[in-house]
Amino acid sequence: MLTKRIIPCLDIRDGRTVKGVNFENIRDAGDPVELGALYAREGADELVFLDITATIEKRKTLRELVNRIAHHINIPFTVGGGISSVEDVSVLLQNGADKISVNTSAYKRPLLVKELAREFGSQCVVLAIDTRQEADGEWYVYLNGGRTPTGRKTTEWAKEAVDLGAGEILLTSMNHDGTKSGFALDITKKLSVSLPVPIIASGGGGTMEHFSAVFQDGHADAALAASIFHFKEIAIPELKGYLQKQKIPVRI
Amino acid sequence: MSIVIVKYNAGNIQSVLYALDRIGIQAVVTDDHEQILSADKVIFPGVGEASTAMKYLEERNLDKLIRDLRQPVLGICLGMQLMCRYSEENDTACLGIFEEEVKKFTPSESQVAGGIKVPQIGWNTIYDLRTDLFKGLGDQSYCYFVHGYYAALGEHTIATTDYVQPYSSGLHRGNFYGVQFHPEKSAAAGERILTNFCQVIDK
């Protein structure tokens, strides 16, 4: 049976992990390769490496880091942050990335999604959406790491991007991100049941119950989190054991 | 032991090279006919679309070359599908090494309502494992899959996976082996399979 995926996300700046991490059993927790390899050993199903400075500073690729990750990590990984052209993606894939994620650049020029899908296949094109629920109850798309509102409904943009060839959606709820109060179940479910591609839910995971809820009630195909893994508030083996007890299919 | 990875217009070729490097196995990526013919083992990887890949192989006479290889050959993902007789993906005649046909996943309405999506992306189990390719692996080992088309079950099936319906996640005929999943991304299980292909399989 196809399993639900648990995906740690590593934020990267200048080739180093950004958020403080708290691990005794690796030499250098600031090294994305070492931290990623630890997560892979613990049973992470995939990894996401996000260059959080890229969109603002227009810094291009993490070519060298991606190459090093690809040499050391034996599970699939996605690279995102500041990717805006077929050429950017070509370099990252040639250096061993399995998938890339696009966000602001794809919103500004939706044909990018089509070009990437045609050139490399939908399976490696992840559309990242930062979304916020406004006072009217609707979920809207935000750009530039959540700083720029677009006024466009998340459901509309997600559908357009999938029609253009996006193979997965990485949906981050700004209302929930960092709160540890649980994932955004309603918008996750809305996208998951209406779109033919997997939905990766992100933002708000704080307890193991939150993960079972996003799979069972939110119909997510995968769940992504960062600091709860980095700070060992939740260990991946424990989380997967818990999910298995809840009858959620996971790889153990 | 010389191991060659066939270079063609499909993605993920570097990933296979890196995966072999992680387990201490040297390989060369090439489309040179002589180098492929003289290798001890040949890996035929790939992520992409069937008809453009076949066209590319035919233009370089790699289709005939691969079909006539005598040493152990391992097709991965699209590579395995191209080793079948025919693919529904853009109505493509393939290499015909395996009799099995490649079809598009077509989930029923109730399966779609139950959350089955196409392509399949993620970790699924392989079972009913046969041949030394899977030596040392437990039945129901998890491997990483990304695909929208599948090879049906048939006489050459050596591994089975359930998605929409049971299908061939591994095929074998003579010196030819194929796996639908990505051993290069399948953690320890995948490393075991690559090691078996490179070091255990001898014909």
Interface residues (C-beta under 8 A of the other chain):
Chain A: M1 L2 T3 K4 R5 A40 D45 A70 H71 H72 N74 I75 P76 L93 Q94 N95 G96 D98 F120 G121 S122 Q123 C124 G167 E168 S192 P196 V197 P198 H219 D221 A222 R251
Chain B: G11 N12 Q14 S15 Y18 A19 D21 R22 V47 G48 E49 G115 K117 V118 P119 Q120 I121 G122 W123 N124 T125 Y142 Y144 F145 V146 D162 Y163 H182 E184 K185 S186 A187 A188 G190 E191
